[in-house]
Amino acid sequence: MIESVLFDLGNVLIRWDPRNHYRDRFDTPEAMEQFLAEITPGTWNHEMDLGKPFAQAIAERSALYPDHAALLAEWKSGWERMLGGAIEESVTLLEELRAHGYRVAALTNWSAETYPVARARFPFLDWFEDVVISGVEGIAKPDPRVFQLALARTGFVAERTVFIDDNLPNVEAARALGLHTVHFTSSAQCREALRAMGVAV
């Protein structure tokens, strides 16, 4: 029987996309996409999710790509614009889970520097029993250790917990540790997947 739900945050409960900021910095969508793929790849952002300070990460990347230094600096100064709004259907789902007595916590790959910006904007982040933030802990999904840390801190039992994430490697890592999982593609799909597990939503 499911007793607890462990949520990812980005693009499950909160929209995040660097295009929200950089879209008006380029003459063409193709130029923006090339910048995001080659100059600011996900592997680079992951360094900040693991705790590397923005200033250090930007300085290192700017040394490699000096022609893009000004745009790279905006990864920090423009970061708040990368945040979209809440995914309201998912927030409703979270609210219903709490109302039905399920324990809820979050496990997110997020920089320690920018998480407070999101927390100030989205009051529902205070609904969780705990939020395990990769940038604080220095461990990020899909590393099994960060799931083990989340379970240890919350006291959630893997076999009675559902983990929800939009990133398939993270879902697979959680499943390997015995958690039930939902690979999030939409709020409606997530709700149906939870119902199929017997979760009352």
Residue pairs with C-beta under 8 A, 6 or more apart in sequence:
1 160
1 198
2 102
2 160
2 161
2 162
2 180
2 194
2 197
2 198
2 199
3 102
3 103
3 156
3 157
3 160
3 161
4 102
4 103
4 104
4 105
4 154
4 156
4 157
4 160
4 161
4 162
5 97
5 102
5 103
5 104
5 105
5 161
5 162
5 163
5 164
5 194
5 199
6 104
6 105
6 106
6 107
6 150
6 154
6 156
6 161
6 162
6 163
6 164
6 174
6 179
7 13
7 94
7 104
7 105
7 106
7 107
7 128
7 164
8 106
8 107
8 108
8 109
8 141
8 163
8 164
8 165
8 166
8 167
8 170
8 184
9 106
9 108
9 110
9 118
9 125
9 131
10 16
10 108
10 109
10 110
10 166
11 17
11 87
11 166
11 184
12 87
12 90
12 164
12 165
12 166
12 184
12 190
13 86
13 87
13 90
13 91
13 94
13 106
13 122
13 124
14 83
14 84
14 85
14 86
14 87
14 118
14 122
15 83
15 84
15 85
15 86
15 87
16 82
16 83
16 84
17 82
17 84
18 36
18 40
18 75
18 82
19 32
19 36
20 81
20 82
20 83
20 84
21 74
21 78
21 79
21 81
21 82
22 32
22 35
22 36
22 71
22 74
22 78
23 29
23 32
25 32
25 71
25 74
26 32
26 35
35 68
35 71
39 61
39 65
39 68
39 71
39 72
40 61
40 72
40 75
44 57
44 61
46 109
46 140
47 57
48 54
48 57
48 111
48 113
48 135
49 109
49 110
49 111
49 134
49 135
49 140
50 134
50 135
50 138
50 139
50 140
51 111
51 112
51 134
51 135
51 136
51 137
51 138
53 113
54 75
54 76
54 79
54 111
54 113
54 114
55 76
57 75
58 72
58 73
58 75
58 76
61 68
61 72
62 68
62 69
62 72
62 73
65 72
76 113
79 114
79 117
80 114
80 117
83 117
83 118
83 121
86 122
86 124
87 187
89 186
89 187
89 188
90 187
90 190
91 124
92 187
93 187
93 190
93 191
93 194
93 201
94 104
94 124
94 127
95 124
95 127
96 201
97 104
97 199
97 201
98 104
98 127
100 200
100 201
102 199
103 129
103 154
103 156
104 127
104 128
104 129
105 128
105 129
105 130
105 131
105 132
105 150
105 153
105 154
105 156
106 125
106 128
106 130
106 131
106 132
107 131
107 132
107 141
107 146
107 147
107 150
107 163
108 115
108 131
108 132
108 133
108 134
109 134
109 140
109 141
110 118
110 133
110 134
110 135
111 135
112 133
112 135
112 136
113 135
115 131
115 133
115 135
115 136
118 125
119 125
119 126
125 131
129 154
130 150
130 153
130 154
132 146
132 149
132 150
132 153
134 140
134 141
134 146
137 146
137 149
139 145
139 146
139 149
140 146
141 147
141 165
141 167
141 169
141 170
141 173
142 167
142 169
142 170
142 172
142 173
143 173
144 173
144 176
144 177
147 163
147 173
147 174
147 177
147 179
148 177
150 156
151 157
151 158
151 161
151 177
158 177
158 178
158 179
159 178
159 179
159 180
161 179
161 180
162 179
162 180
162 181
162 182
162 194
162 197
162 199
163 170
163 171
163 174
163 179
163 180
163 181
163 182
164 181
164 182
164 184
164 190
165 171
165 174
165 181
165 182
165 183
165 184
166 183
166 184
166 185
168 183
171 181
171 182
171 183
172 181
174 181
175 181
180 197
182 190
182 193
182 194
184 190
191 201
194 201
195 201
